[in-house]
Amino acid sequence: MKRFLMTVVALVTVLCATAQSNNRPIPIGVYVSEQATIVPEFAHSLLEDKLRQIVVSNGLGTDNHSSFFITCSVNLTDKDVVSGAPLRIVQNADVSFYIADINVQRIYETVTLSVRGVGENENKAFISAFKNIKPSNPELKQLVVKATKEIVAYYESQINNFIKEADMLAKMGKFEAALSILSAVPDVCEGYDRVHDAAMVVYQKYIDNESIKLLQKAKMVWAAGRNYEAAMEAGGYLAEVSPYSSCYAEAEALAVEIKDFVISERAYDREKEEEATAWWRKMAENEQKIEAKRVDAWRDVGVAYGQNQPEQEYDMWWR
């Protein structure tokens, strides 16, 4: 099996050189209150879609695990009923958009648009009004631009706290939680290189911890069986050991021992030999996959952990 001799120091060098070229959009949650708006339930999904379009079309990402969110309130300013066949309802409303942070209970920016809708009933009149909200509206674009700047400024002011919190979690063995905190910091922040460096330290501990557990499982299975079935099961664990872990050399040595055993056994037929070869190939392919995604590997772990947590429960009762 191909041996990777790249050191962690070299890996960090590559990561630092490429980190700024992989900027991700700042994640924003989307929320429409069921209590604080006069919008009929039938029109809620349309309004949520509009908020999502505003976020995405202006260069941000949607993620309801984020503490930042966009929401709106609707104030009906005028309602007319136009007689005729069919009956028409004309509704004028002010829609106020907010981008806020649930954690610090702070509104970053707000803007109000006046909309008008016409329909055969209230639902259709609301839908007509919301359809007139254009994500490309200059005022909405400005809302996002200003809020983004304030969000980035907030992250930049908190970088040291994020790093300290991640370090504390890592010392408790909560590596994924630590990486989740660091992965939330936007790449565009000044000082992001310090976040990245801190994340690489935590990630090294994470892959060491995970790989050592895999190696121990492989050792136990192999020691207990030392037969073809044990070789296949132990090999499955070894195939997941990161080539950048501190125990990789030991894992590779065990893999060689198992491979030699399988090859030397005369009791197995050609089909099993082919299975053994496929298993060995899987180990080599795993190395290639880890090599290919190494730049974003730590971030992937943190993002995955965050997405497995409950979504934020947004509300603006503090407004």
BALOBA-1460 file (C-alpha; in Angstrom, 3 decimals):
// residues 319
<rec num="1" residu="m" x="0.000" y="0.000" z="0.000"/>
<rec num="2" residu="k" x="1.165" y="3.430" z="-0.886"/>
<rec num="3" residu="r" x="2.753" y="5.121" z="2.128"/>
<rec num="4" residu="f" x="2.000" y="8.776" z="2.740"/>
<rec num="5" residu="l" x="4.979" y="10.553" z="4.221"/>
<rec num="6" residu="m" x="3.483" y="14.036" z="4.297"/>
<rec num="7" residu="t" x="3.753" y="15.452" z="7.806"/>
<rec num="8" residu="v" x="1.090" y="17.407" z="9.625"/>
<rec num="9" residu="v" x="3.269" y="20.513" z="9.384"/>
<rec num="10" residu="a" x="3.235" y="20.249" z="5.610"/>
<rec num="11" residu="l" x="-0.508" y="19.715" z="5.679"/>
<rec num="12" residu="v" x="-1.044" y="22.880" z="7.688"/>
<rec num="13" residu="t" x="1.067" y="24.803" z="5.168"/>
<rec num="14" residu="v" x="-1.128" y="23.640" z="2.313"/>
<rec num="15" residu="l" x="-4.270" y="24.450" z="4.256"/>
<rec num="16" residu="c" x="-3.170" y="27.954" z="5.154"/>
<rec num="17" residu="a" x="-2.282" y="28.658" z="1.538"/>
<rec num="18" residu="t" x="-5.686" y="27.567" z="0.256"/>
<rec num="19" residu="a" x="-8.071" y="28.528" z="3.050"/>
<rec num="20" residu="q" x="-8.918" y="31.967" z="1.738"/>
<rec num="21" residu="s" x="-9.847" y="30.594" z="-1.708"/>
<rec num="22" residu="n" x="-12.723" y="28.534" z="-0.293"/>
<rec num="23" residu="n" x="-14.912" y="31.253" z="1.209"/>
<rec num="24" residu="r" x="-18.356" y="30.064" z="2.247"/>
<rec num="25" residu="p" x="-21.495" y="32.183" z="2.491"/>
<rec num="26" residu="i" x="-22.514" y="33.284" z="5.971"/>
<rec num="27" residu="p" x="-25.397" y="31.039" z="7.106"/>
<rec num="28" residu="i" x="-28.711" y="32.717" z="7.921"/>
<rec num="29" residu="g" x="-31.829" y="31.062" z="9.318"/>
<rec num="30" residu="v" x="-35.296" y="31.803" z="7.920"/>
<rec num="31" residu="y" x="-38.214" y="32.406" z="10.275"/>
<rec num="32" residu="v" x="-41.824" y="33.549" z="9.997"/>
<rec num="33" residu="s" x="-43.611" y="33.863" z="13.322"/>
<rec num="34" residu="e" x="-47.034" y="32.255" z="13.557"/>
<rec num="35" residu="q" x="-48.106" y="34.568" z="16.373"/>
<rec num="36" residu="a" x="-46.602" y="37.957" z="15.563"/>
<rec num="37" residu="t" x="-48.012" y="38.386" z="12.056"/>
<rec num="38" residu="i" x="-51.429" y="38.800" z="10.491"/>
<rec num="39" residu="v" x="-50.389" y="36.607" z="7.565"/>
<rec num="40" residu="p" x="-52.812" y="33.720" z="7.059"/>
<rec num="41" residu="e" x="-51.259" y="30.295" z="7.591"/>
<rec num="42" residu="f" x="-51.938" y="29.486" z="3.939"/>
<rec num="43" residu="a" x="-49.480" y="32.213" z="2.885"/>
<rec num="44" residu="h" x="-46.715" y="31.398" z="5.392"/>
<rec num="45" residu="s" x="-44.791" y="29.068" z="3.088"/>
<rec num="46" residu="l" x="-44.728" y="31.671" z="0.330"/>
<rec num="47" residu="l" x="-43.349" y="34.276" z="2.721"/>
<rec num="48" residu="e" x="-40.701" y="31.838" z="3.956"/>
<rec num="49" residu="d" x="-39.702" y="31.156" z="0.355"/>
<rec num="50" residu="k" x="-39.365" y="34.886" z="-0.225"/>
<rec num="51" residu="l" x="-37.083" y="35.242" z="2.787"/>
<rec num="52" residu="r" x="-35.002" y="32.313" z="1.575"/>
<rec num="53" residu="q" x="-34.724" y="33.877" z="-1.899"/>
<rec num="54" residu="i" x="-33.615" y="37.180" z="-0.383"/>
<rec num="55" residu="v" x="-30.849" y="35.408" z="1.542"/>
<rec num="56" residu="v" x="-29.565" y="33.209" z="-1.296"/>
<rec num="57" residu="s" x="-29.852" y="35.748" z="-4.126"/>
<rec num="58" residu="n" x="-27.767" y="38.196" z="-2.101"/>
<rec num="59" residu="g" x="-24.840" y="35.851" z="-1.524"/>
<rec num="60" residu="l" x="-25.648" y="34.304" z="1.855"/>
<rec num="61" residu="g" x="-26.574" y="30.745" z="2.758"/>
<rec num="62" residu="t" x="-29.638" y="29.412" z="4.570"/>
<rec num="63" residu="d" x="-29.157" y="27.280" z="7.671"/>
<rec num="64" residu="n" x="-31.615" y="27.138" z="10.559"/>
<rec num="65" residu="h" x="-28.838" y="26.003" z="12.891"/>
<rec num="66" residu="s" x="-27.289" y="29.482" z="12.691"/>
<rec num="67" residu="s" x="-27.869" y="32.030" z="15.439"/>
<rec num="68" residu="f" x="-28.368" y="34.666" z="12.723"/>
<rec num="69" residu="f" x="-31.750" y="34.777" z="11.026"/>
<rec num="70" residu="i" x="-33.966" y="36.811" z="8.746"/>
<rec num="71" residu="t" x="-37.606" y="37.356" z="9.586"/>
<rec num="72" residu="c" x="-40.370" y="39.832" z="8.909"/>
<rec num="73" residu="s" x="-43.543" y="41.304" z="10.321"/>
<rec num="74" residu="v" x="-46.583" y="42.404" z="8.334"/>
<rec num="75" residu="n" x="-48.748" y="45.392" z="9.133"/>
<rec num="76" residu="l" x="-51.960" y="45.755" z="7.159"/>
<rec num="77" residu="t" x="-52.333" y="49.441" z="6.291"/>
<rec num="78" residu="d" x="-55.434" y="49.393" z="4.107"/>
<rec num="79" residu="k" x="-58.055" y="46.967" z="2.862"/>
<rec num="80" residu="d" x="-60.711" y="47.575" z="0.227"/>
<rec num="81" residu="v" x="-63.400" y="45.381" z="-1.203"/>
<rec num="82" residu="v" x="-64.090" y="46.041" z="-4.880"/>
<rec num="83" residu="s" x="-67.562" y="44.955" z="-5.883"/>
<rec num="84" residu="g" x="-68.192" y="43.180" z="-9.116"/>
<rec num="85" residu="a" x="-67.971" y="39.715" z="-10.541"/>
<rec num="86" residu="p" x="-65.856" y="38.293" z="-9.188"/>
<rec num="87" residu="l" x="-65.444" y="40.179" z="-5.914"/>
<rec num="88" residu="r" x="-61.953" y="41.628" z="-5.446"/>
<rec num="89" residu="i" x="-60.066" y="42.322" z="-2.226"/>
<rec num="90" residu="v" x="-57.292" y="44.907" z="-2.334"/>
<rec num="91" residu="q" x="-54.802" y="44.835" z="0.544"/>
<rec num="92" residu="n" x="-51.967" y="47.249" z="1.219"/>
<rec num="93" residu="a" x="-49.408" y="46.280" z="3.816"/>
<rec num="94" residu="d" x="-46.028" y="47.256" z="5.201"/>
<rec num="95" residu="v" x="-43.611" y="44.344" z="5.408"/>
<rec num="96" residu="s" x="-40.703" y="44.958" z="7.774"/>
<rec num="97" residu="f" x="-37.641" y="42.748" z="7.278"/>
<rec num="98" residu="y" x="-35.127" y="42.095" z="10.052"/>
<rec num="99" residu="i" x="-31.766" y="40.369" z="10.204"/>
<rec num="100" residu="a" x="-31.014" y="39.518" z="13.812"/>
<rec num="101" residu="d" x="-28.973" y="37.348" z="16.183"/>
<rec num="102" residu="i" x="-30.923" y="35.144" z="18.586"/>
<rec num="103" residu="n" x="-27.919" y="34.568" z="20.878"/>
<rec num="104" residu="v" x="-27.230" y="38.193" z="21.731"/>
<rec num="105" residu="q" x="-30.824" y="39.318" z="21.025"/>
<rec num="106" residu="r" x="-29.717" y="41.986" z="18.624"/>
<rec num="107" residu="i" x="-31.234" y="43.318" z="15.401"/>
<rec num="108" residu="y" x="-28.497" y="44.179" z="12.907"/>
<rec num="109" residu="e" x="-30.542" y="45.811" z="10.165"/>
<rec num="110" residu="t" x="-34.177" y="46.392" z="9.206"/>
<rec num="111" residu="v" x="-36.049" y="47.759" z="6.221"/>
<rec num="112" residu="t" x="-39.757" y="48.219" z="5.483"/>
<rec num="113" residu="l" x="-41.387" y="47.785" z="2.072"/>
<rec num="114" residu="s" x="-44.938" y="48.722" z="1.144"/>
<rec num="115" residu="v" x="-46.715" y="46.083" z="-0.947"/>
<rec num="116" residu="r" x="-50.111" y="45.798" z="-2.588"/>
<rec num="117" residu="g" x="-52.049" y="42.687" z="-3.511"/>
<rec num="118" residu="v" x="-55.340" y="41.936" z="-5.216"/>
<rec num="119" residu="g" x="-57.277" y="38.687" z="-5.009"/>
<rec num="120" residu="e" x="-60.660" y="37.010" z="-4.745"/>
<rec num="121" residu="n" x="-60.097" y="36.471" z="-1.015"/>
<rec num="122" residu="e" x="-57.661" y="37.511" z="1.713"/>
<rec num="123" residu="n" x="-55.312" y="34.587" z="1.127"/>
<rec num="124" residu="k" x="-55.001" y="35.321" z="-2.561"/>
<rec num="125" residu="a" x="-54.612" y="39.038" z="-1.871"/>
<rec num="126" residu="f" x="-51.727" y="38.318" z="0.522"/>
<rec num="127" residu="i" x="-50.124" y="35.936" z="-1.945"/>
<rec num="128" residu="s" x="-50.409" y="38.540" z="-4.664"/>
<rec num="129" residu="a" x="-48.755" y="41.109" z="-2.391"/>
<rec num="130" residu="f" x="-45.892" y="38.812" z="-1.408"/>
<rec num="131" residu="k" x="-45.228" y="37.898" z="-5.014"/>
<rec num="132" residu="n" x="-44.508" y="41.575" z="-5.618"/>
<rec num="133" residu="i" x="-41.555" y="41.409" z="-3.205"/>
<rec num="134" residu="k" x="-38.460" y="41.116" z="-5.380"/>
<rec num="135" residu="p" x="-35.282" y="39.673" z="-3.812"/>
<rec num="136" residu="s" x="-33.322" y="41.970" z="-6.125"/>
<rec num="137" residu="n" x="-34.965" y="45.052" z="-4.607"/>
<rec num="138" residu="p" x="-32.144" y="47.566" z="-3.888"/>
<rec num="139" residu="e" x="-33.410" y="48.143" z="-0.348"/>
<rec num="140" residu="l" x="-33.317" y="44.426" z="0.400"/>
<rec num="141" residu="k" x="-29.847" y="44.153" z="-1.109"/>
<rec num="142" residu="q" x="-28.703" y="46.991" z="1.112"/>
<rec num="143" residu="l" x="-30.281" y="45.269" z="4.109"/>
<rec num="144" residu="v" x="-28.187" y="42.167" z="3.472"/>
<rec num="145" residu="v" x="-25.000" y="44.104" z="2.711"/>
<rec num="146" residu="k" x="-25.180" y="46.145" z="5.910"/>
<rec num="147" residu="a" x="-26.134" y="43.161" z="8.067"/>
<rec num="148" residu="t" x="-23.345" y="41.067" z="6.598"/>
<rec num="149" residu="k" x="-20.777" y="43.708" z="7.481"/>
<rec num="150" residu="e" x="-22.066" y="43.877" z="11.050"/>
<rec num="151" residu="i" x="-22.103" y="40.085" z="11.383"/>
<rec num="152" residu="v" x="-18.523" y="39.832" z="10.140"/>
<rec num="153" residu="a" x="-17.506" y="42.595" z="12.550"/>
<rec num="154" residu="y" x="-19.160" y="40.666" z="15.384"/>
<rec num="155" residu="y" x="-17.270" y="37.487" z="14.532"/>
<rec num="156" residu="e" x="-14.001" y="39.373" z="14.250"/>
<rec num="157" residu="s" x="-14.523" y="40.857" z="17.712"/>
<rec num="158" residu="q" x="-15.216" y="37.394" z="19.154"/>
<rec num="159" residu="i" x="-12.463" y="35.343" z="17.487"/>
<rec num="160" residu="n" x="-10.386" y="35.056" z="20.666"/>
<rec num="161" residu="n" x="-13.441" y="33.889" z="22.620"/>
<rec num="162" residu="f" x="-14.303" y="31.308" z="19.969"/>
<rec num="163" residu="i" x="-10.769" y="29.931" z="20.046"/>
<rec num="164" residu="k" x="-10.763" y="29.779" z="23.869"/>
<rec num="165" residu="e" x="-14.121" y="27.999" z="23.948"/>
<rec num="166" residu="a" x="-12.998" y="25.508" z="21.300"/>
<rec num="167" residu="d" x="-9.792" y="24.845" z="23.232"/>
<rec num="168" residu="m" x="-11.789" y="24.211" z="26.420"/>
<rec num="169" residu="l" x="-14.094" y="21.763" z="24.634"/>
<rec num="170" residu="a" x="-11.128" y="19.986" z="23.055"/>
<rec num="171" residu="k" x="-9.541" y="19.504" z="26.486"/>
<rec num="172" residu="m" x="-12.802" y="17.844" z="27.541"/>
<rec num="173" residu="g" x="-12.573" y="15.506" z="24.556"/>
<rec num="174" residu="k" x="-15.461" y="17.231" z="22.761"/>
<rec num="175" residu="f" x="-13.546" y="17.657" z="19.519"/>
<rec num="176" residu="e" x="-16.535" y="17.795" z="17.171"/>
<rec num="177" residu="a" x="-18.242" y="20.473" z="19.261"/>
<rec num="178" residu="a" x="-15.010" y="22.483" z="19.254"/>
<rec num="179" residu="l" x="-14.713" y="22.208" z="15.472"/>
<rec num="180" residu="s" x="-18.365" y="23.220" z="15.109"/>
<rec num="181" residu="i" x="-17.669" y="26.509" z="16.908"/>
<rec num="182" residu="l" x="-14.639" y="27.248" z="14.748"/>
<rec num="183" residu="s" x="-16.347" y="26.230" z="11.508"/>
<rec num="184" residu="a" x="-19.055" y="28.850" z="12.129"/>
<rec num="185" residu="v" x="-16.561" y="31.714" z="11.761"/>
<rec num="186" residu="p" x="-16.824" y="33.169" z="8.222"/>
<rec num="187" residu="d" x="-13.716" y="32.794" z="6.090"/>
<rec num="188" residu="v" x="-13.842" y="36.491" z="5.196"/>
<rec num="189" residu="c" x="-13.126" y="37.598" z="8.758"/>
<rec num="190" residu="e" x="-9.857" y="39.348" z="9.439"/>
<rec num="191" residu="g" x="-7.874" y="37.024" z="11.668"/>
<rec num="192" residu="y" x="-9.456" y="33.892" z="10.219"/>
<rec num="193" residu="d" x="-5.974" y="32.357" z="9.896"/>
<rec num="194" residu="r" x="-5.859" y="32.094" z="13.701"/>
<rec num="195" residu="v" x="-9.178" y="30.251" z="13.689"/>
<rec num="196" residu="h" x="-7.856" y="27.946" z="11.015"/>
<rec num="197" residu="d" x="-4.657" y="27.234" z="12.933"/>
<rec num="198" residu="a" x="-6.633" y="26.502" z="16.097"/>
<rec num="199" residu="a" x="-8.951" y="24.216" z="14.148"/>
<rec num="200" residu="m" x="-6.022" y="22.234" z="12.765"/>
<rec num="201" residu="v" x="-4.725" y="21.609" z="16.281"/>
<rec num="202" residu="v" x="-8.153" y="20.367" z="17.394"/>
<rec num="203" residu="y" x="-8.602" y="18.336" z="14.209"/>
<rec num="204" residu="q" x="-5.301" y="16.570" z="14.761"/>
<rec num="205" residu="k" x="-6.496" y="15.550" z="18.226"/>
<rec num="206" residu="y" x="-9.815" y="14.469" z="16.720"/>
<rec num="207" residu="i" x="-8.304" y="12.195" z="14.059"/>
<rec num="208" residu="d" x="-5.821" y="10.798" z="16.573"/>
<rec num="209" residu="n" x="-8.641" y="9.969" z="18.976"/>
<rec num="210" residu="e" x="-10.856" y="8.414" z="16.299"/>
<rec num="211" residu="s" x="-8.009" y="6.486" z="14.679"/>
<rec num="212" residu="i" x="-6.733" y="5.077" z="17.971"/>
<rec num="213" residu="k" x="-10.231" y="3.745" z="18.721"/>
<rec num="214" residu="l" x="-10.378" y="2.111" z="15.277"/>
<rec num="215" residu="l" x="-6.922" y="0.599" z="15.729"/>
<rec num="216" residu="q" x="-7.861" y="-0.815" z="19.122"/>
<rec num="217" residu="k" x="-10.985" y="-2.432" z="17.667"/>
<rec num="218" residu="a" x="-8.921" y="-3.936" z="14.848"/>
<rec num="219" residu="k" x="-6.380" y="-5.329" z="17.343"/>
<rec num="220" residu="m" x="-9.084" y="-6.896" z="19.510"/>
<rec num="221" residu="v" x="-10.830" y="-8.539" z="16.567"/>
<rec num="222" residu="w" x="-7.592" y="-9.835" z="15.078"/>
<rec num="223" residu="a" x="-6.259" y="-11.149" z="18.401"/>
<rec num="224" residu="a" x="-9.520" y="-12.943" z="19.115"/>
<rec num="225" residu="g" x="-9.852" y="-14.626" z="15.715"/>
<rec num="226" residu="r" x="-6.724" y="-14.667" z="13.597"/>
<rec num="227" residu="n" x="-8.688" y="-16.183" z="10.725"/>
<rec num="228" residu="y" x="-10.133" y="-15.010" z="7.429"/>
<rec num="229" residu="e" x="-13.308" y="-13.563" z="8.991"/>
<rec num="230" residu="a" x="-11.302" y="-11.703" z="11.629"/>
<rec num="231" residu="a" x="-8.974" y="-10.394" z="8.924"/>
<rec num="232" residu="m" x="-11.909" y="-8.939" z="6.980"/>
<rec num="233" residu="e" x="-13.490" y="-7.321" z="10.044"/>
<rec num="234" residu="a" x="-10.209" y="-5.927" z="11.386"/>
<rec num="235" residu="g" x="-9.352" y="-4.690" z="7.917"/>
<rec num="236" residu="g" x="-12.600" y="-2.746" z="7.807"/>
<rec num="237" residu="y" x="-11.539" y="-0.804" z="10.900"/>
<rec num="238" residu="l" x="-7.999" y="-0.255" z="9.635"/>
<rec num="239" residu="a" x="-9.300" y="1.103" z="6.343"/>
<rec num="240" residu="e" x="-10.832" y="4.033" z="8.239"/>
<rec num="241" residu="v" x="-7.647" y="5.007" z="10.097"/>
<rec num="242" residu="s" x="-6.459" y="8.400" z="8.909"/>
<rec num="243" residu="p" x="-3.008" y="8.415" z="7.291"/>
<rec num="244" residu="y" x="-2.407" y="11.686" z="9.183"/>
<rec num="245" residu="s" x="-3.040" y="10.159" z="12.612"/>
<rec num="246" residu="s" x="-0.260" y="9.527" z="15.088"/>
<rec num="247" residu="c" x="-1.031" y="5.782" z="15.080"/>
<rec num="248" residu="y" x="-1.032" y="5.332" z="11.303"/>
<rec num="249" residu="a" x="2.331" y="3.596" z="11.167"/>
<rec num="250" residu="e" x="1.127" y="1.064" z="13.733"/>
<rec num="251" residu="a" x="-2.139" y="0.564" z="11.843"/>
<rec num="252" residu="e" x="-0.265" y="0.063" z="8.589"/>
<rec num="253" residu="a" x="2.034" y="-2.499" z="10.211"/>
<rec num="254" residu="l" x="-0.985" y="-4.469" z="11.426"/>
<rec num="255" residu="a" x="-2.542" y="-4.243" z="7.983"/>
<rec num="256" residu="v" x="0.618" y="-5.705" z="6.459"/>
<rec num="257" residu="e" x="0.564" y="-8.521" z="9.006"/>
<rec num="258" residu="i" x="-3.049" y="-9.332" z="8.160"/>
<rec num="259" residu="k" x="-2.386" y="-9.159" z="4.427"/>
<rec num="260" residu="d" x="0.569" y="-11.536" z="4.717"/>
<rec num="261" residu="f" x="-1.597" y="-13.951" z="6.689"/>
<rec num="262" residu="v" x="-4.339" y="-13.936" z="4.064"/>
<rec num="263" residu="i" x="-1.870" y="-14.408" z="1.208"/>
<rec num="264" residu="s" x="-0.047" y="-17.253" z="2.969"/>
<rec num="265" residu="e" x="-3.220" y="-19.169" z="3.784"/>
<rec num="266" residu="r" x="-3.751" y="-22.049" z="1.337"/>
<rec num="267" residu="a" x="-7.145" y="-23.010" z="2.690"/>
<rec num="268" residu="y" x="-9.050" y="-20.223" z="0.989"/>
<rec num="269" residu="d" x="-10.400" y="-20.303" z="-2.525"/>
<rec num="270" residu="r" x="-9.851" y="-17.744" z="-5.251"/>
<rec num="271" residu="e" x="-13.068" y="-15.897" z="-4.407"/>
<rec num="272" residu="k" x="-11.846" y="-15.151" z="-0.900"/>
<rec num="273" residu="e" x="-8.450" y="-14.120" z="-2.211"/>
<rec num="274" residu="e" x="-10.227" y="-11.643" z="-4.477"/>
<rec num="275" residu="e" x="-12.175" y="-10.343" z="-1.474"/>
<rec num="276" residu="a" x="-8.943" y="-9.866" z="0.407"/>
<rec num="277" residu="t" x="-7.463" y="-7.982" z="-2.527"/>
<rec num="278" residu="a" x="-10.561" y="-5.771" z="-2.667"/>
<rec num="279" residu="w" x="-10.209" y="-5.040" z="1.050"/>
<rec num="280" residu="w" x="-6.577" y="-4.035" z="0.568"/>
<rec num="281" residu="r" x="-7.593" y="-1.814" z="-2.319"/>
<rec num="282" residu="k" x="-10.214" y="-0.199" z="-0.078"/>
<rec num="283" residu="m" x="-7.485" y="0.862" z="2.354"/>
<rec num="284" residu="a" x="-5.523" y="2.487" z="-0.447"/>
<rec num="285" residu="e" x="-8.634" y="4.237" z="-1.786"/>
<rec num="286" residu="n" x="-9.427" y="5.553" z="1.686"/>
<rec num="287" residu="e" x="-6.008" y="7.205" z="1.813"/>
<rec num="288" residu="q" x="-6.697" y="8.857" z="-1.527"/>
<rec num="289" residu="k" x="-10.101" y="10.157" z="-0.365"/>
<rec num="290" residu="i" x="-8.628" y="11.619" z="2.816"/>
<rec num="291" residu="e" x="-5.842" y="13.224" z="0.775"/>
<rec num="292" residu="a" x="-8.340" y="14.727" z="-1.690"/>
<rec num="293" residu="k" x="-10.518" y="16.408" z="0.957"/>
<rec num="294" residu="r" x="-7.836" y="17.298" z="3.488"/>
<rec num="295" residu="v" x="-8.239" y="21.076" z="3.039"/>
<rec num="296" residu="d" x="-11.839" y="21.126" z="4.311"/>
<rec num="297" residu="a" x="-11.762" y="17.992" z="6.457"/>
<rec num="298" residu="w" x="-11.831" y="19.772" z="9.824"/>
<rec num="299" residu="r" x="-14.592" y="22.092" z="8.669"/>
<rec num="300" residu="d" x="-16.672" y="19.168" z="7.389"/>
<rec num="301" residu="v" x="-16.516" y="17.559" z="10.841"/>
<rec num="302" residu="g" x="-17.632" y="20.771" z="12.557"/>
<rec num="303" residu="v" x="-20.438" y="21.493" z="10.085"/>
<rec num="304" residu="a" x="-21.737" y="17.913" z="10.287"/>
<rec num="305" residu="y" x="-21.785" y="18.090" z="14.077"/>
<rec num="306" residu="g" x="-23.694" y="21.385" z="14.010"/>
<rec num="307" residu="q" x="-26.259" y="20.078" z="11.545"/>
<rec num="308" residu="n" x="-26.958" y="17.118" z="13.808"/>
<rec num="309" residu="q" x="-27.940" y="19.468" z="16.628"/>
<rec num="310" residu="p" x="-31.545" y="20.714" z="17.063"/>
<rec num="311" residu="e" x="-32.443" y="23.684" z="14.876"/>
<rec num="312" residu="q" x="-32.582" y="27.105" z="16.492"/>
<rec num="313" residu="e" x="-35.939" y="28.205" z="17.862"/>
<rec num="314" residu="y" x="-36.145" y="31.742" z="16.581"/>
<rec num="315" residu="d" x="-38.338" y="34.389" z="18.148"/>
<rec num="316" residu="m" x="-38.216" y="38.162" z="18.533"/>
<rec num="317" residu="w" x="-40.094" y="38.605" z="21.796"/>
<rec num="318" residu="w" x="-37.147" y="40.721" z="22.966"/>
<rec num="319" residu="r" x="-37.611" y="43.263" z="20.181"/>
